[in-house]
Amino acid sequence: MTTVFVCADGSPAGQDAAAWAEALAASTGADLIVDEVERLGSLASPPDLVVVGAAAGQWYPALHLDQPAHALVARAGWPLAVVPGGASPGVGHLVVGVDGTPASLDALAWAAGLAAALGADLTLVHARPTRPSRDAARDRAGGQAEGLLAWAAPVLARGGRPELREADGDPVGPLRRAGGERPRSVIVLGGRPVDGTHHHAVGSVGLRILDHLFVPVAVVPPGTRSPAPPAGPGAGPTGPGRVDRGG
Amino acid sequence: MIDASAVSRADPLWMRDCRAYVVQADLDEECRRRLAEAQDRLAGVLPGSVVCPPASLHVSVAVLLSVRRDYPAPKDALWAQWGSRWCDQLRALAEGFAPFELRFERLEVSEAAVIALAGPVAAVESLRRRAAALQRDAGLVAYQPSIVHCTLLRYGTTGLQLDELGRVAHATPVRARTVVTHLTVRRELVYPSVVSEAVDRFDLWGRLPDEGRRPPLRAAAR
């Protein structure tokens, strides 16, 4: 991870988000940019993570896509972390929702890379759908446990030791429970491609978790690369840079 | 007040992708804050209820393509065919109205939702009549709401006993009001207006003298 961008809005929730992002940047050696959200579109290179604060009843989960700031974070192709007010700085545990879709596997790769960089715990949560779906045939073919193990195989191959959890039905409850069990947790979800079908990147599971936000939630767009360590002089956990650009 | 034996009906659309085109009145911050206070009180009474995010609270002034109805063609296709004409007609009507006030005076509990009920507004009734006529002209079944309300809560589970919720709602003062100076036509993407996009806007200029009229703002996005 080389760049973390924090959307500065002057609100208490925004300040908490900035503190959370600053701790993350310090831990990963990433540069931290604090600026107004509208400046995201003018960055020379896309950030590895965009962090916004969530004040209850304000932005999340309600999104008004005609507002530039909402559209930028809801439609852009970068990982987005929504941080609730009062969140403890730092990341000690990543909880990833996995269902075998390419989007969820990209989110898993991103979370696993971040967990490895931070020395954080990693928990994979899979909720078996109770109603038949297009995924059902695939699940039946391999069996759920085998599916989860197969999805986790790349993480295991790199020496990761994730906790694997399965549940039945709605994934929101199991994800919330896992996110609440250990301090400094982050829930990581795969985003959706923004196209003619989907006008925003956050799916219904993400929106429902954002609706009662109590730990940071990261939404990772499909195709996102795993966070890479910073390169070059001054990089690394002891030398992060910080750029405050107003707000 | 709701029947003592009433039970909830879970909303299958809650937080799901949807499609609708609706003329909405947005609420100001103070109004939303007051309604959010009522939401907090009611949600505490009934675990299993789901609270409409305060930032999404609104009043549906007129429904153009309903979130709960099926049509002979996809809603986006119907909108592409009729939306511009509908907006032009409704704008011409709306711009003749002066800004109006919505006063939420009481809460009502039904098997589907808890709503804050506002008094009738002549401008809203006129816009609904025009919208219904436009729907019929397009060969669609006309459908418009019959009350002026803001939905505060729905239910995540079927079968919840609603009698205690009804008592608390009846005893909860609302006293929320907002002045509506413009209307927004929204494409609803996630129910209930959790994710939406403004596609047009009607300013309520009132019957001002011609020299006092400002040019109407055009839609930011279409």
HADDOCK unambig.tbl for C-alpha pairs under 7 A between the chains (distance, minus, plus):
assign (segid A and resid 57 and name CA) (segid B and resid 53 and name CA) 6.02 0.50 0.50
assign (segid A and resid 57 and name CA) (segid B and resid 54 and name CA) 4.86 0.50 0.50
assign (segid A and resid 57 and name CA) (segid B and resid 55 and name CA) 5.40 0.50 0.50
assign (segid A and resid 58 and name CA) (segid B and resid 55 and name CA) 5.41 0.50 0.50
assign (segid A and resid 59 and name CA) (segid B and resid 55 and name CA) 6.81 0.50 0.50
assign (segid A and resid 61 and name CA) (segid B and resid 53 and name CA) 6.92 0.50 0.50
assign (segid A and resid 61 and name CA) (segid B and resid 194 and name CA) 6.45 0.50 0.50
assign (segid A and resid 62 and name CA) (segid B and resid 53 and name CA) 6.46 0.50 0.50
assign (segid A and resid 62 and name CA) (segid B and resid 55 and name CA) 5.76 0.50 0.50
assign (segid A and resid 62 and name CA) (segid B and resid 56 and name CA) 5.68 0.50 0.50
assign (segid A and resid 62 and name CA) (segid B and resid 194 and name CA) 4.40 0.50 0.50
assign (segid A and resid 62 and name CA) (segid B and resid 195 and name CA) 5.60 0.50 0.50
assign (segid A and resid 63 and name CA) (segid B and resid 194 and name CA) 6.12 0.50 0.50
assign (segid A and resid 63 and name CA) (segid B and resid 195 and name CA) 4.64 0.50 0.50
assign (segid A and resid 63 and name CA) (segid B and resid 196 and name CA) 6.45 0.50 0.50
assign (segid A and resid 64 and name CA) (segid B and resid 195 and name CA) 5.93 0.50 0.50
assign (segid A and resid 64 and name CA) (segid B and resid 196 and name CA) 5.24 0.50 0.50
assign (segid A and resid 64 and name CA) (segid B and resid 197 and name CA) 5.53 0.50 0.50
assign (segid A and resid 65 and name CA) (segid B and resid 196 and name CA) 6.10 0.50 0.50
assign (segid A and resid 65 and name CA) (segid B and resid 197 and name CA) 4.89 0.50 0.50
assign (segid A and resid 66 and name CA) (segid B and resid 197 and name CA) 5.16 0.50 0.50
assign (segid A and resid 66 and name CA) (segid B and resid 198 and name CA) 5.59 0.50 0.50
assign (segid A and resid 204 and name CA) (segid B and resid 15 and name CA) 5.66 0.50 0.50
assign (segid A and resid 204 and name CA) (segid B and resid 16 and name CA) 5.44 0.50 0.50
assign (segid A and resid 207 and name CA) (segid B and resid 15 and name CA) 6.87 0.50 0.50
assign (segid A and resid 208 and name CA) (segid B and resid 15 and name CA) 6.57 0.50 0.50
